[in-house]
Amino acid sequence: MASPDVTTGTSIDGSADVSQQPGADRLDDTAVEQRLGHLDELLSHLEQYPGPTADAAREAVAALTDVYGEALARVVDRASEAMAERLASDELLGHLLVLHDIHPEPVEARVRRALDVVQERAGPQGGSVELDAIDGDVARVRLSSSGGGCGCSSGTDELEQVVRESVLALAPELSSVEPVIADAGRESSVIPVEALLSRTATAGRAG
């Protein structure tokens, strides 16, 4: 019998597709974000009160994190390639896999995937968005136009924000995304912002 996927109820070999088990105590994305925020507050509170008790609490959290990281690594080891991709495409799991340095997809591939989604939203007349380079924990993204349009700075700022959010959603280990503006010497257009503002920040779920 196939081993169950503890996240979705799907077997590791991908033979079933059950998003939630009836009666299971599950957390939606909002609840997860709230708990992560509360965890950050608790850890910050510990930092304000140094001493043996706080040190022991931090050590316990670190040990628990290591154990869960090893458990995730074993799940990924035993998953098929298709299932590993499905696990990594989940926003929460993807971030945890990055945290433990076990994400099956290289950071450059994830950045390119995020930019592909942005480009798809832009359409063929929206210019191009492509990865220029990854330098340490900084991604440099080249923005170039297809000609025509106003090229106004407010639109460019919005475009850069959409690109930044999309990339960091899939590659949270990066610290920043820096734009490289192409064709700076001529009148240019930017990717239509209205074509991009349809939840591109959740690009990982399109994978």
C-alpha positions in Angstrom: 0.0 0.0 0.0 1.3 3.5 -0.9 2.4 5.7 2.0 0.1 8.6 2.6 1.1 12.2 2.0 0.6 13.8 5.4 0.0 17.2 3.8 -2.8 16.5 1.3 -3.9 12.9 1.9 -2.4 12.0 -1.5 -0.3 8.8 -1.7 3.4 9.4 -2.4 3.1 7.8 -5.8 0.3 10.3 -6.7 -2.4 7.7 -7.2 -5.0 9.7 -5.3 -6.0 13.3 -5.2 -7.6 14.2 -1.9 -7.0 17.7 -0.8 -8.3 17.3 2.7 -9.4 14.4 4.8 -12.9 14.7 6.3 -12.8 15.9 9.9 -9.1 16.7 9.8 -7.9 19.7 11.8 -6.4 21.7 8.9 -5.2 25.3 8.6 -5.9 27.5 5.7 -3.3 29.9 4.3 -4.5 32.8 6.5 -4.3 30.7 9.7 -0.8 29.5 8.8 0.3 33.1 8.3 -1.2 34.1 11.7 0.6 31.3 13.5 3.9 32.1 11.8 3.5 35.7 12.9 2.7 34.7 16.4 5.8 32.4 16.4 7.9 35.3 15.3 6.5 37.4 18.2 7.2 34.6 20.7 10.8 34.2 19.5 11.3 38.0 19.6 10.0 37.9 23.2 12.5 35.3 24.1 15.3 37.5 22.8 14.3 40.2 25.3 14.9 37.9 28.3 18.3 36.3 28.0 19.1 33.5 30.5 19.1 29.7 30.9 15.3 29.3 30.4 15.3 31.4 27.2 18.4 29.6 25.9 16.7 26.2 26.6 13.6 27.3 24.8 15.5 28.4 21.7 17.5 25.2 21.7 14.3 23.2 21.9 12.9 25.1 18.9 16.1 24.6 16.9 16.1 20.8 17.7 12.4 20.5 16.7 13.1 22.4 13.5 16.0 20.0 12.7 13.8 16.9 13.2 11.0 18.3 11.0 13.6 19.2 8.4 14.9 15.6 8.4 11.3 14.3 8.1 10.6 16.6 5.1 13.9 15.4 3.5 12.8 11.8 3.8 9.4 12.5 2.3 11.1 14.2 -0.7 13.6 11.3 -1.0 10.7 8.8 -1.2 8.5 10.8 -3.5 8.3 10.4 -7.2 9.6 13.3 -9.3 6.1 14.4 -10.1 5.0 14.2 -6.5 8.2 16.1 -5.4 7.2 18.9 -7.8 3.7 19.0 -6.4 5.0 19.2 -2.8 7.4 22.0 -3.8 4.7 23.9 -5.6 2.7 24.4 -2.3 3.7 27.8 -0.9 4.1 26.7 2.7 5.9 23.4 1.8 8.1 25.3 -0.7 9.3 27.7 1.9 10.0 24.9 4.4 12.0 23.0 1.7 14.0 26.2 1.0 14.6 26.7 4.8 16.0 23.2 5.1 18.0 23.4 1.8 16.1 20.5 0.3 14.0 22.1 -2.4 14.2 19.8 -5.5 14.1 22.7 -8.0 17.2 25.0 -8.2 16.7 28.7 -7.3 17.5 29.8 -10.9 14.8 27.5 -12.3 12.2 28.8 -9.8 13.1 32.4 -10.7 12.7 31.7 -14.4 9.4 30.0 -13.8 8.1 33.0 -11.9 9.2 35.3 -14.7 7.5 33.0 -17.2 4.2 33.5 -15.4 4.8 37.3 -15.4 5.6 37.2 -19.1 2.5 35.1 -19.8 0.3 37.6 -18.0 1.9 40.4 -20.1 1.0 38.9 -23.5 3.1 39.1 -26.7 2.8 42.9 -27.0 4.0 43.6 -23.4 7.8 43.5 -24.0 9.9 41.0 -22.1 10.9 40.1 -18.6 13.9 37.8 -18.3 16.5 36.8 -15.8 19.8 38.6 -16.2 21.8 37.0 -13.4 21.7 35.7 -9.8 24.5 37.2 -7.8 24.5 35.6 -4.3 21.1 36.2 -2.9 20.1 38.9 -5.4 18.3 38.3 -8.6 18.8 40.8 -11.4 15.9 40.9 -13.9 16.1 42.6 -17.3 13.0 44.5 -18.3 12.8 45.5 -22.0 10.0 47.0 -24.1 8.4 46.1 -27.4 8.2 49.8 -28.4 5.5 52.4 -28.1 3.6 53.5 -25.0 4.3 56.1 -22.4 7.0 54.4 -20.3 5.9 56.4 -17.3 7.8 55.9 -14.1 4.7 55.0 -12.0 3.9 52.1 -14.3 7.5 51.0 -14.2 7.5 51.0 -10.4 4.4 48.9 -10.3 5.9 46.5 -12.8 9.0 46.1 -10.7 6.9 45.4 -7.6 4.9 42.7 -9.4 8.2 41.1 -10.7 9.7 41.3 -7.2 6.7 39.7 -5.4 6.4 37.0 -8.0 10.1 36.0 -7.8 10.3 36.1 -4.0 7.2 34.0 -3.7 9.0 31.2 -5.5 12.5 31.9 -4.3 12.2 33.2 -0.7 15.9 32.5 0.0 16.7 35.6 -2.2 17.0 38.9 -0.3 16.0 41.2 -3.2 15.2 41.5 -6.9 16.9 44.3 -8.8 15.6 45.5 -12.2 18.0 46.0 -15.1 16.2 48.4 -17.5 17.0 47.6 -21.2 16.6 50.0 -24.1 17.1 53.0 -21.8 18.1 55.3 -24.6 14.8 55.2 -26.5 11.1 55.7 -25.8 9.8 52.5 -24.3 6.7 50.8 -23.0 6.4 48.7 -19.9 4.5 45.5 -19.6 0.8 46.6 -19.1 0.3 46.7 -15.4 -3.4 45.8 -15.7 -2.4 42.6 -17.3 -0.1 41.7 -14.4 -2.1 42.5 -11.4 -4.1 39.3 -11.3 -2.4 37.4 -8.4 1.0 37.0 -10.1 2.5 37.0 -6.5 1.0 33.5 -6.2 2.9 32.3 -9.2 4.0 29.1 -7.4 0.5 27.8 -7.5 0.5 27.9 -11.3 3.4 25.5 -11.3 
